[in-house]
C-alpha cells in the first residue's frame, strides 16, 4: 500500500518533471534509500521555476517534500 507521502512524491515527479509512473517510483525509492535523487537536469531558470512551483505545492498541501536546485559539473 502506498502512503500519502509516497503518493505525493510520485505524483509530483510525474506532474512537474514529466516522469512516468515507473520512473517516479524509482526516483522515490532512490530518495528513500539514499536520501536524495536527481529528478531532472534543466537550464538554470527552468530549474529555479520547478523548485519554486514544487515548494509552493508542498507548502499549500503540507507535503513533507524537500527539493533543491544544484548546478551540474
C-alpha positions, 0 to 999 in steps of 0.5 A: 500500500502506498502512503500519502507521502509516497503518493505525493512524491510520485505524483509530483515527479510525474506532474512537474518533471514529466516522469512516468509512473515507473520512473517516479517510483524509482526516483522515490525509492532512490530518495528513500534509500539514499536520501536524495535523487536527481529528478531532472537536469534543466537550464538554470531558470527552468530549474529555479521555476520547478523548485519554486512551483514544487515548494509552493505545492508542498507548502499549500498541501503540507507535503513533507517534500524537500527539493533543491536546485544544484548546478551540474559539473 
